[in-house]
Amino acid sequence: MAYHCSSPPPSSLFHDRLPLCNSLSSSPILKPKTFTHSLNLNSLSFHSKTTLQIAHVSLQGPIPLETQNQNPTKDSIPDRETGSSSKHYIWVNPKSPRASQLRQRSYDSRYASLVKKAESLDNCNPKEDDVYGILSGLGDNLLEQDAVVIINNMTNPETALLSLKYFQKKSKFHREVVLYNVTMKVFRKCKDLERAEKLFDEMLDRGVKPDIITFSTIISCARISGFPEKAVEWFEKMPSYGCEPDEVTNSAMIDAYGRAGNVDMALSLYDRARTEKWRIDPLTFSTLIKMYVVSGNYDGCLNVYEEMKALGVKPNIVIYNSLIDAMGRAKRPWQAKNIYKEMTDNGFTANWATYAALLRAYGRARHGDDALDVYKEMKEKGMELNLVLYNTMLSMCADVGYIDEAFEIFNDFKYSRTCKPDSWTFSSLITIYSCSGKVSEAEAMLNEMLDAGFEPNIFVLTSIIQCYGKAQRTDDVVRTFNRLLDLGIIPDERFCGCLLNVMTQTPKEDLGKLSECIEKANSKLGNMVKLLVENLGSEGNFKEEASELFDSISADVKKAYCNCLIDLCVNLNLLDCACELLDLGLKLGIYKDIQSRSPTQWSLHLKSLSLGAALTALHVWINDLSKALISGEELPPLLGINTGHGKHKFSEKGLAVIFESHLKELNAPFHEAPDKVGWFLTTKTAAKSWLDSRSSPELLAT
């Protein structure tokens, strides 16, 4: 059995370090193999040989348990210039008592004792006497590496500082900066940036020059402590101390600059990283993805993800969650679903953040079934939703008409231990009842909202007015409108649109009451409605009034206003006004591509129209077909009407159902196509015969 004792030069101790990107997670401590046995077949005897040597101590991760002669002799100290050392081999019978003694004297045994010292220091009172008492057991012959090993394994910042002072008093170390660096590492473990900065100032006061490891440690401390601006500040100080950032530090700063809001610098460093092939950690990729999310560049998120995979960097669950959230914000639920599948295929288990991102993605896109599946899975796993997620689910249910599911979710919400309903919660529920025409339930929910201490906002009152309108309770609509004014709420365009929609469902004798409300809310819209209600639309200024109205409102409500006004015209039998509004809507681009023509088929597209607007468009189309025949124009082989196949979210009827009945009343030869849902088709021959047989249009007089 032979022991080989060697030691590297003190000037080169503790030089290597792990990448900064790995500094945020701990690595397993590797225990060295002290004895290696081999069988010599020639001598037929066993020999055991152990090589004891010191490895470099990493300031970024745990120090490997390497070995060193505990008490190096003069002969065993390496030459400082050449780095070589004398080698002494002593063969010892592995079965002899002396072998056991040598094992105990090897540095792995000493390392274990130093780790125990570190544990004792972590647990003792942060007082000088207690700390010095523990360290005094090391004796007077302190090795520099012993001090580094002890502090490197500590986690208590207060006792670590006292330990540093003890070592500084006891011995003058060759590289004092190393002691400061490992002490800063303790502060990094505790996310104590303030102490790290104070220690840096103390270094300067003692004349100790910081090195790149000093800066990389304090920068990573700032990063994980949630102070990216501080990380940037320390990074930009490096050149003034003669330290040039290396590749690892530069790549880590992509994350710091990104989180500090300096997107240009982050992207500039990222471009360098790709060109110079720096190693980039998953945290930095996560920050890049979030940067693109903030800027609304969702394709940029996916590009970073693909580049990450191309570089061989494995995404972690934070990356996957960020991507799912990004696709949710982009309203791309299918991509969110694909990323989630890829995540689970790669062995990751969804956590709360994953489910939350999926719920938001499916909820925003109104993918009701997918959202409900995620909700049920969360409940099965005992995960609690927060207020935002509950409201997202209820809002989605309101928009897609999931009435029963909404109240099941609301019941879960009321018994939740994490949050309570707010005004948005009640708003969604009132909307559901209102759209379903359940007046008493909507009123009860409004009262519950008031009892909970919430005043109704404009969204709630809009839903209540819609509910009363469906029930044709005009006086309650007027009372609610006056309540809105009493609360000091200014009617907005959507509220006025709701009043206009209520008018399309109101008996003629009550239209005057609502006309007064609309005039108070929006004078231009009030003038238009007054012209129609008082049958003054034929006086010549109707189209001008309509044009002025559409010029004064925002684009997102123009179609709703136009649809409702045409519906009101049809209800009042003001058919010329309805046609004028439809024509104006086409000229202003409110309606697009209602009619299309190809050599084989002429079509009428009604999917985006209200019932009155669709009937008006049908009348205009039929007249256009009649004019084409009269002028000698040849009809195509096929004619079609596309109503779409969807139903109203709170009704079993869709435009297709109503049109099927209406076409039968007109005796029109259009029949629903079995292979094209929502299409009604006829042939050239049948259409021509029907048009010839009509003495005048059935819907409107020409």
PADRENBA-656904 format. One record per atom (N, C-alpha, C): z negated, y, x negated. Coordinates in steps of 0.2 Angstrom, whole numbers, plus 5000, padded with zeros to 4 digits. Layout:
BEGIN
ZYX;...
END
This chain:
BEGIN
500049944996;500050005000;500050064996;500550114996;500650164992;500550234996;500250284994;500150344997;500550394993;500950434996;501350484993;501050554996;500750594992;500550664994;500950714991;501150764996;501550814994;501450874998;501650934996;501550994999;502051044998;502351085003;502851135002;502551194999;502951234997;502651304994;502451344999;501851374998;501551425003;502051475006;502451505001;502851555003;503451535008;503551465009;504051445014;503751415020;503051415020;502751385026;502851425032;502951395038;502951415044;503551465045;504151445042;504751485043;505151465049;505251405050;505651385056;505351395062;505751405067;505551415074;506051395079;505751375085;506251345090;506551405093;507151395097;507451455100;506951485105;507051555106;506651595110;506751565118;507351545119;507451515126;507051455128;506751425123;506351365124;505551385124;505451445123;504751465122;504351475128;504651465134;504351475140;504051415143;504251355140;504051295142;503751255136;503251215138;502851185133;503251115131;503151095125;503551035123;502950985121;503150925122;502650875120;502450875113;501850865111;501650855104;501850785102;502150785096;502350725093;501850705088;501550645089;501150625084;501450585078;501350605072;501750575067;501550495066;501950465063;501850395061;501550395054;500950375053;500650385047;500750325042;500850265045;500950205041;501550165043;501950155038;502550125039;502550055035;502650005039;502549935036;503249905035;503449875029;504049845028;503949775025;504449725026;504349665023;504849655017;504549645012;505049635006;505149555005;505749535006;505849465007;505949435000;506049474995;506149454988;505449434985;504949474986;504249464984;503849424989;504049414995;503749385000;503049405001;502949475000;502249505001;502349575005;501849595008;501849645013;501749715008;502049765010;501949825006;501949885012;501449925012;501449985016;501450045012;501850085015;501950155011;501950205016;501550255015;501550315019;501750375015;502150415018;502350475015;502050535019;501650575016;501250625019;501550695017;501850735021;502150795019;502050845025;502050915023;501950965028;502650985031;502750985038;503351015041;503251085042;503751125044;503651195046;503351205052;502951255053;502551265059;502951305064;503151285070;503451325075;503051375078;503251435079;502851485082;503051485090;503651455091;503851455098;503651395102;503451345099;503251285102;502651255099;502451195101;501851165098;502051145090;501551145086;501651125079;501651045079;502151025076;502150945075;501650925070;501350865072;500850835068;501150805062;501150845057;501450815051;500750805046;500850775040;500350765036;500350795029;499750805027;499750845020;499050815017;499050815010;498450805007;497950855008;497350825011;496850875013;496550915007;496550885001;496250924996;496750924990;497350964990;497850954985;497550964978;497750924974;497650944967;498150984964;497951004958;498451054954;499151014953;499050954952;499750924951;500150914957;499850914963;500150904969;500450964972;500251024970;500551084972;501251104970;501751114974;502451114972;502551184968;503051174964;503251234960;503551284965;503251354965;503451404970;504151424969;504451414963;505151434963;505651374964;505451324962;505951264963;505851224970;505151234972;505051194978;504851124977;504951094970;504751024969;504051014968;503850954968;503150934967;503050874964;502550864960;502450804957;502250754962;502450684961;502350634966;501850584963;501350564967;500850514964;500850464969;500950404967;500950344971;500350294969;499950274974;499350224972;499450174977;499550114974;499550054979;498950024981;498850014987;498149994990;498249934994;497949884994;497949834998;497749855005;498249845010;498149875017;497549845020;497349785018;496749745021;496049765018;496149805012;495449825009;495149885013;494449895012;494149945015;494350015013;494650015007;494850085004;495450105009;495850065011;496450085015;496250125021;495650105025;495450135030;495150205029;494850205023;494550275020;495150325019;495750295016;496250345015;496650365021;496650325026;496850345033;496450395036;495850395035;495450445038;495550515034;495650505028;495750565024;496450595024;496950565028;497650585028;497650655033;498150695033;498150755036;498250745044;498450695046;498550685054;497850675056;497350645053;496650645055;496350715055;496550755049;496250825049;496550865055;497250855056;497550895061;497150885068;497050825069;496650805076;495950845076;495650845070;495050885070;495150955071;495650985068;495751055069;495951075077;496351025080;496451035087;495851035091;495350995089;494750985093;494351055092;494351085085;494051145084;494351205089;495051195090;495351245094;495151235101;495051175104;494751165110;494051195111;493651185106;492951205106;492951285106;493451315103;493451385102;493651415109;494151375112;494351405119;493751405124;493351355123;492751345128;492151385127;492051405121;491451445119;491451515121;490851545121;490751615123;491151655118;491551705121;491851755117;491451805113;490951775109;490551815105;490651795097;490551845093;490651825086;490251775083;489551765085;489151715082;489351645084;489551645091;489751575093;490451555090;490951595089;491551585086;491451565079;491051605075;490951595068;490551535067;490151515071;489751455070;490151395071;490651395075;491151335075;491551335069;491851395067;492251395061;491951385055;491351395054;490951385048;490951315046;491051265051;491051195049;491651175045;492151225044;492751205040;492651215033;492051245031;491851255024;492251315021;492151325015;492351385011;493051385009;493251315008;493951305005;494451305010;494651365013;495051365019;495851365017;496251325020;496951315019;497251365024;497751395022;498151445027;498451405033;498651345031;498951305037;498351285042;497751275040;497251255044;497151315049;497051375047;497051435051;497551435056;498151425054;498751425058;498751375064;498551315062;498551255067;498051275072;497451295070;496851315075;497051365080;497351425077;497551475082;498151455086;498551425083;499151405087;499051355093;498451315092;498251275098;497751305103;497651365102;497151395107;497451435113;497151445118;497351475124;496951535126;496351545123;495851595125;496051655121;496251705124;496451765119;495851805116;495251805119;494651835116;494451795110;494351735111;494151695105;494651685100;495251695102;495851695097;495751755092;495651815095;495551875091;494951865086;494451835089;493851835084;493951785079;494351725080;494551675075;494951715070;495451755072;495851785067;495451825062;494951865065;494551905061;494151865056;493951805058;493551765054;493951745048;494551715049;495051695044;495151755039;495251815042;495451865038;494851885033;494251875035;493651895031;493551835026;493751775028;493551715023;494051705018;494651725019;495151715014;495751765014;496051775008;496651815008;497251775008;497651775014;498151735015;498851755012;499251715010;499851735006;500351765011;500351745017;500751775023;500351785029;500051845029;499551855034;499951865041;500651885040;501051895047;501051835051;500951775048;501051715051;500451705056;499851725053;499251725057;499251775063;499551825062;499651875068;500151845073;500651815070;501151785075;500851735079;500451685077;500251635081;499651665086;499351715084;498851745088;499251785094;499851815092;500251835098;500451785103;500551725100;500851675104;500251655109;499651655107;499151645112;499151695118;499251755116;499351815121;499951795126;500451775123;501051755127;500851695132;500451645129;500251595134;499951625140;499551675139;499151705144;499451765148;500051775146;500451835148;500151895148;499751905142;499351965141;499752015136;500252055139;500652095134;500252155131;499752175135;499352235132;498952215126;498652155126;498352135119;498852125114;499452095116;499952085110;500152145107;500252205111;500452265109;499952295104;499252285106;498752315102;498752275096;498852215096;498852175090;499352195085;499952215088;500552235084;500252305080;499952345084;499752415080;499252395075;498752345076;498352325071;498652295065;499252265066;499552235060;499852295056;500152345059;500352405055;499852435051;499252445055;498652475052;498452445045;498452375045;498252335039;498852325034;499452355036;499952355031;500352295031;500252255037;500652195037;501352205041;501852185038;502552205040;502752155045;502952175051;503152125056;503852095054;503952025056;504551995055;504851985062;505451945061;505851935067;505451895072;505051845070;504651805074;504151845078;503851895075;503351945078;503751975084;504351995083;504652035088;504951985094;505151925092;505351875097;504751855101;504151845098;503651825102;503351875107;503351945105;503151995109;503652005114;504351995113;504852005118;504851955123;504751895121;504651835126;504051845130;503451875127;502851885131;503051935136;503351995135;503552045140;503952015145;504451965143;504951935148;504551895153;504051845151;503751805155;503151835159;502951895156;502451935160;502751985165;503351975166;503752015171;503852095169;503852105163;504052175161;504652175157;505252165160;505852165156;506052235153;505752295156;505852355152;505552355146;504952325145;504552325139;504952275134;505252225136;505652185132;506152215129;506552255133;507052305130;506852355125;506252385127;505952435122;505752395115;505452335115;505352305109;505952285105;506452265109;507052235106;507452295102;507352355105;507752415102;507352445097;506652425096;506252445090;506452405084;506752345085;506752295079;507152325073;507752365074;508052395068;507652435064;507152475067;506752525063;506252495059;506152425060;505652385056;506052345051;506652355051;507052315046;507252245048;507152235055;507252165058;507952165062;508352125060;508952115064;508952055069;509052065076;508952015080;509451955079;509251895080;509651845079;509951825085;510351765085;510751745091;510251725097;509751695095;509251675100;508951735104;508751785100;508451845103;508951885107;509551885104;510051925108;510251895115;510251825115;510451795121;509851795126;509251805123;508651815128;508651885131;508951925127;508951995130;509452005135;509951965136;510451965142;509951965148;509451915149;509051915154;508651975155;508352005149;507952065150;508252125152;508852135149;509252195151;509452185159;509652125161;509852115168;509252125172;508652105171;508152115175;507852185175;507952225169;507852295169;508252335172;508852315175;509352355178;509852375174;509952365168;510452385163;511052335163;511352335169;511852285170;512452285164;512652345163;513152355158;512952325151;512352335149;512152305142;512052225143;511852205149;511752135149;512452095149;512952125153;513652095153;513952105146;513752155142;514052165136;513852115131;513152105131;512852045127;513151975129;513251975136;513551905138;514251895136;514651945135;515251945133;515251925125;514751955122;514651935115;514451855114;514051835119;513751775119;514351715119;514751735124;515351685125;515851685119;515951745116;516351745110;516051715104;515451725103;515151705097;514751635098;514851615104;514551545106;513751545105;513451595108;512651595107;512451535112;511851515110;511451465115;511151515120;511251495127;510951535132;510551495136;509951515138;509551465142;509651475150;509451425154;509551435161;509251495164;508651515161;508351585164;508851635164;509251645158;509751695157;510251695162;510551625163;511051615168;510851635175;510251625177;509951635183;509951715184;509751755179;509751825180;510451845180;510951825177;511651845178;511851835185;511751775188;511951765195;511651815199;510951825198;510651875203;510951945202;511151965196;511452025195;512152035199;512551975199;513151975203;512951985210;512451945212;512251955219;512052025221;511652055217;511552125219;512152175219;512652155215;513252195215;513752175221;513552125224;514052095229;514552055227;514552035220;515152005217;514951925217;515051895223;514851825224;515351775220;515951795219;516351755215;516151755208;515851815206;515551815199;515051765198;514651755204;514051705203;514351635202;514851615206;515151555205;515551545198;515851605195;516151595189;515551585183;515051615184;514451605179;514251535179;514151505185;513951435186;514451395183;515151405184;515651355181;515551365173;515451425171;515451435163;514851395161;514351405164;513651375162;513751295161;514151265166;514251195166;514751175160;515251225159;515751205154;515351215147;514851255146;514451255140;513951195139;513951155144;513451105144;512751115145;512651175148;511951195150;511851165157;511251125158;511151095164;510751145169;511051155175;510651205180;510051175181;509551215182;508851195185;508851215192;508251205195;508251215203;508251285204;508051335200;508051405201;508751425201;509251395197;509951415197;510251395204;510051335206;510351305212;510151355218;509451365218;509251405223;509551475223;509651505218;509951575217;510751565220;511051515218;511751505220;511751495228;511351455231;511351445238;511151515241;510751555239;510551615242;511151665241;511551665236;512151705235;512651685240;512751625241;513251605246;513051615253;512451615254;512151635261;512251715262;512151755257;512251825257;513051835258;513451795255;514151805256;514451775262;514051745266;514251715273;514751655271;514551615266;514951555265;514551495265;514351475271;513851425272;514151355269;514851345269;515051285267;514951275259;515051335256;514851335249;514151325247;513751345251;512951335251;512851265251;513151235256;513051165258;513351115252;513951135249;514151095243;513751105237;513451165236;512951175230;512351135231;512151135237;511551095239;511651015238;512250995240;512350925239;512450905231;512750955227;512750945220;512050945217;511650985220;510950985217;510550915218;510650895224;510350825226;510650775222;511250775221;511650725218;511450715210;511250775208;510950785201;510250765200;509950745205;509250715205;508750765206;508950825209;508450875210;508150865218;507550885219;507250885225;507150955228;507350965234;507351035237;506651055237;506451115236;505851145237;505851195242;505351235243;505251275249;505851335248;505951355242;506451405240;507151385242;507251315241;507951295243;508051295250;507551265254;507551265261;507651335264;507251385261;507251455263;507951485263;508251465257;508951495255;509451465260;509351395261;509851365266;509751395273;509151405275;509051425282;509351495283;509251535278;509551605278;510351605278;510651555274;511351545274;511651525280;511351475283;511551445290;511451495295;510851525295;510651575300;511151635300;511251665295;511751725294;512451705297;512651645295;513351625297;513351595304;512751595308;512651565314;512951495315;512751455309;512851385310;512251345312;512251345319;511651325322;511351255321;511851205321;511551145320;511351125313;511651155308;511451155301;510751185300;510651245303;510051275302;509451235306;509651205311;509051165315;508951105311;509451075308;509251015303;508851035298;508951095294;508551115289;507851125291;507751165297;507151175300;506751115302;507051065305;506651005306;506450965300;506850975295;506650935288;506050975285;506051035286;505451075283;504851055287;504951055293;504351035297;504050965296;504550915295;504350855293;503950845287;504150895282;503850895275;503250935275;503050965281;502451005281;502551075278;503151095277;503251165275;503151215280;502851265278;502751325283;503251375282;503551405287;504051455287;503651525287;503951575284;503651645284;503951685290;503751745290;504051785296;504751795296;505051805290;505751815289;506151755292;505951695290;506351635291;506251625299;505651635302;505551625309;506051665313;506051735311;506451785314;507251765313;507351745307;508051725306;508351665311;507851615312;508051565316;508051585323;507651625326;507651655332;508251695334;508351735329;508951785330;509651745330;509651685326;510251645326;510251605333;509751585336;509651555342;509951605348;509751665347;509951715352;510651725352;510951725346;511651735345;512151675347;511851615346;512251565348;512051525355;511551555358;511351535365;510951465365;510551455359;510151395359;509451415362;509451415369;508851435373;508251395372;508351325373;507751275372;507451275365;507951275361;507751265353;507351335351;507551385354;507251455352;506551455354;506351425360;505651425363;505251375360;505551315357;505251265353;505051295347;505451335344;505351375337;504751425338;504851455344;504351515345;503651485346;503551425349;502951395350;502651375343;503051345339;502851325332;502651395329;502951445330;502851515327;502151535329;501951535335;501351555338;500751515335;500851455333;500251415330;500351415322;500751455320;500851455312;500251485309;500051455303;499451485300;499651535295;500351545294;500551595289;500751665291;500951665297;501151735300;501151735307;501251795310;501151805317;501851845319;502051835325;502651865328;502651945327;503151975326;503252045326;503752075331;503852135331;504352165336;505052125336;505252105330;505952075329;505952005333;505351975332;505251905335;505351915343;504951965346;504951975353;505651995355;505952035351;506652065352;507152005353;507151955349;507551895349;507451855355;506851845357;506651805363;506851845370;506751915370;506951945376;507751945376;508051955371;508851945371;509051885374;508751825372;508951765374;508851755382;508251785384;508151785392;508651825395;508751885392;509151935395;509851915396;510151885391;510851855391;510851795396;510351765397;510351705402;510251725409;510051795410;509951825416;509251805419;508751785415;508151765417;507651825417;507651865422;507351925423;506551925422;506251885426;505551875426;505251855419;505651805416;505451785409;505551835404;506051875404;506151935400;505651985401;505452005407;504852045408;504252025406;504051955407;503451925404;503451935396;503951925393;504051925386;503951995383;504152045387;504052115386;503352135386;503052105391;502252125392;501852085387;502052025385;501751995379;501852035373;502452065372;502552105366;502052165366;502052195372;501552255373;500852245371;500652185374;499952155373;499852145365;500352125362;500252115355;500252175351;500352235354;500252305351;500952325348;501552305351;502152325348;502452365354;502752425352;503152465357;503852435357;504152435363;504852415363;505352465359;505752435355;506252475351;506952475355;507452515352;508052515356;508352455357;508252405353;508552335353;508252305359;507652305360;507252275366;507552305372;507552365372;507752405379;508452395380;508852385375;509552365377;509652295380;509252255377;509252185380;508952185387;508452225389;508152225395;508652255400;508952305398;509552335402;510052285404;510252255399;510752195400;510552145405;509952135405;509652085409;509652105416;509352165417;509352195424;510152205427;510552225422;511252225424;511552165427;511352105423;511652045426;511352025433;510752045434;510452035440;510652085446;511052135444;511252195448;510652235451;510152245446;509552275448;509652345445;510052385448;510252455445;509752505445;509252505449;508652545449;508252535443;508152465441;507752455435;508152465429;508852465429;509252495423;509052565422;509052605428;508952675427;508252685425;507752655427;507052665425;506952645418;507352595415;507252575408;507552625404;508152655406;508452705403;508052765402;507652785407;507252845407;506652825403;506452765402;505852745398;506052755391;506652745389;506952745382;506952825380;507152865385;507052935383;506352965383;505952935387;505252955387;504952935380;505152885377;504852855371;505152895365;505652945366;505952985361;506452945357;506752895360;507252855357;507952885359;508352895354;509052925355;509552865356;509852865362;510352815363;510852815358;511052755355;511552745350;512152715353;512652705349;513352685352;513252615355;512852575352;512852505355;512452505362;511952545362;511552555369;512052585374;512452635372;512952655377;513452605379;513652565374;514052505376;513752455381;513152445380;512752405385;512752435392;512652495392;512652535399;513352525402;513852535398;514552525400;514752455402;514452405399;514552335401;514152325407;513552355408;513252345415;513652375420;513952425419;514352455425;514952405427;515152365422;515752315424;515452265429;514752255430;514452205434;514152235440;514152305441;513752335446;514252345452;513952345458;514252355464;514552435464;515052445467;515352515467;514852565470;514452545475;514052595478;513552625473;513352585468;512852605463;513152635456;513752635456;514052655449;513852735448;513752775453;513552845452;512952845448;512452805449;511852805446;511852795439;512252745437;512352725430;512852785426;513252815430;513752865427;513352925425;512752935428;512352995426;511952975420;511752915419;511452895413;511852895407;512452875408;512952875402;513152945400;513152985405;513353055404;512753095399;512153075401;511553095397;511553065390;511853005389;511752975383;512352995378;512953005381;513553015377;514053055382;514153115381;514553165386;515253145386;515553125380;516253105380;516353045384;515952995383;515952935387;515852945394;515352985396;515153005402;515753035406;516153075403;516753105406;517253055408;517353005403;517852955405;517652915411;517052895411;516752855416;516852895423;516652955423;516652995429;517353005431;517853005427;518553005429;518752945433;518452885431;518652825434;518252815440;517652825440;517252815446;517452865452;517652925450;517852975455;518552965457;518952915454;519652905455;520052965453;519852995447;520253055445;520653035439;520752975437;521152955431;521852975432;522152985437;522852995438;523053065438;522553105436;522753185436;523053205429;523153165425;523553175419;523153185413;522553195413;522153205407;521753145405;521853095408;521453025407;521553005400;522252995398;522352965391;522153015386;522153075387;521853125382;521153115381;520753115386;520053105386;519853035383;520252985384;520152915381;520252925373;520852955371;520952965364;520453005361;520153055364;519653095361;518953055360;518853005365;518252965365;518352915359;518952885358;518952835353;518952865346;519152925345;519152965339;518452985337;517952985342;517253005341;516852945339;517052885340;516552835340;516752785334;516252745331;516352705325;516852645327;517152625322;517652565322;517352505325;516752495324;516452425326;516252425333;516352485337;516152475344;516852495348;517352515345;517952535349;518252475353;518252415351;518552365355;518052345361;517452345360;516952335365;517052395371;517052455369;517152505373;517852505377;518352485373;518952485377;519052425382;518752365380;518652305384;518352325391;517752355390;517352375396;517652425400;518052475397;518352525401;518952495405;519252445402;519852415406;519552365411;518952335410;518652295415;518452335421;518252395419;518052445425;518652465429;519152475425;519752495429;520052445434;520052375431;520252325435;519752315441;519152325440;518652315446;518752365451;518952425449;519052485453;519852485456;520152435454;520852435456;521352495453;521052515447;521452575444;521952545439;522452505441;522852465437;523252505432;523552565434;523852605429;523452625423;522852645425;522352665420;522252615415;522152545418;522052495413;522652485409;523252485411;523852485407;523852535401;523652595403;523652655398;523152645393;522552615395;522052605390;522252545385;522552495388;522852435384;523352465379;523752505381;524352535377;524052575371;523552615373;523152665368;522852615363;522452565366;522152515361;522652485356;523252475358;523752445353;523952495348;524052555351;524352615346;523752635341;523152625343;522652645338;522352585334;522652535335;522552475331;521852435333;521652455339;521052425342;521152355344;521752345346;522052275348;522652265343;522652205340;523252185336;523552115338;524152115337;524552055338;524452015344;524352055350;524252025356;524951985358;525452005357;526151975358;526451955351;526751895351;527151875345;527751835347;528251845343;528951815345;529251775339;529451715340;529851685335;530451655338;530951625334;531551595338;531351545342;530851505341;530651445346;530151465351;529751515350;529151525355;528951595355;528851625361;528551685363;527851675365;527351715362;526651695364;526251755366;525751745370;525251795372;524551775369;524251815365;523651795362;523051845365;522551805368;522051845372;521351825370;521251795364;520551775362;520051825361;520251885359;519851945357;519751985363;519951975369;519952015375;519451995380;519252045384;518752035389;519252005395;518951985400;519351955406;519752015409;519552075410;519952125413;520552145408;520352145402;520852165397;521352105396;521152045397;521651985396;522051985402;521851995408;522251995414;522752055414;522552115411;522952165410;523552155405;523352125400;523852105395;524352055398;524052005402;524551955405;525051995410;524752035413;525252075418;525752115414;525552145408;526052185404;526552135401;526352075399;526752025396;527251995401;527051985407;527551955412;528052005414;527852075414;528352125415;528852125409;528552125403;529052125397;529552065398;529252005400;529751945401;530251965406;530051995412;530552005417;531052055414;530852105411;531352155408;531852125403;531552075399;531952045394;532552005398;532351975404;532851935408;533351985411;533152045413;533552085416;534052115411;533852125405;534252155400;534752105397;534652045399;535151985397;534851955390;534251965388;533951935382;533851865384;533951825379;533851755380;533151735378;532751695383;532151675381;532151615376;531551605373;531551555368;531451485372;531451425368;531351365372;530651355374;530151395371;529451385373;529151445374;528651455379;528251515380;527551495381;527051525377;526351505377;525851565378;525251545381;524751595382;524151555378;523851595373;523251565369;522651605371;522251565375;521551595377;521051585372;521151535368;520551515364;520251455368;519751415364;519451365368;518751375368;518451425366;517751435366;517451455372;516751445373;516451465379;516051525377;515851565382;515351615381;514651585379;514351605375;513751575372;513151565377;513151605382;512651595388;512951575394;513551545394;513951525400;514351465399;514451425404;514851365403;515551385404;515751445406;516451465407;516751505401;517351485399;517651525394;518351555397;518651595393;519251625396;519751575398;519851515395;520251465396;520151435403;519551425405;519351405412;519551455417;519451515416;519551565421;520351575422;520651575416;521451585416;521751525419;521551465418;521851405422;521851415429;521251435432;521251455439;521651505441;521751565437;522151625439;522851605439;523051565434;523751545433;524051505439;523551465442;523651425448;523751465454;523351525454;523451575460;524151605459;524351615453;524951655453;525551605453;525451535454;525951485454;526351485448;526051505443;526451515436;526551445433;527051425430;527251355428;526851345421;526351375419;525951365413;525451315414;525451265409;524951205410;524651205403;524051185403;523651175397;523951115393;524051135386;524351085382;523851035379;523950965380;523550915378;523350915371;523850935367;523750925360;523550995356;523551055360;523351115357;522851145362;522151145360;521651165364;521651245365;521651265371;521651335372;522351365373;522851325373;523551345374;523751325381;524151375384;524451355391;525251365389;525651315390;526351315388;526751305394;527451335393;527951315398;528651315395;529151295398;529751295395;530151355397;530751365394;531151425395;531451415403;531651355404;531951345411;531451355417;530851335416;530251345421;530051415421;530051445416;529851515415;530351565419;530951545417;531551585420;531551585428;531451515430;531451505437;530951545441;530351545438;529751575441;529751645441;530051675435;530151755435;530651775440;531151735441;531751755446;531451755453;530951705454;530651695461;530151755463;529951795458;529451845459;529751905461;529551935467;529851995469;529452055466;528852045464;528452095461;527852055458;527552085453;527052055449;526452045454;526151985453;525551965457;524952005455;524852025449;524152055447;524152125449;524652165447;524752235447;525352255450;525352305454;525952335456;526352375451;526952375450;527352405445;527552475448;
END
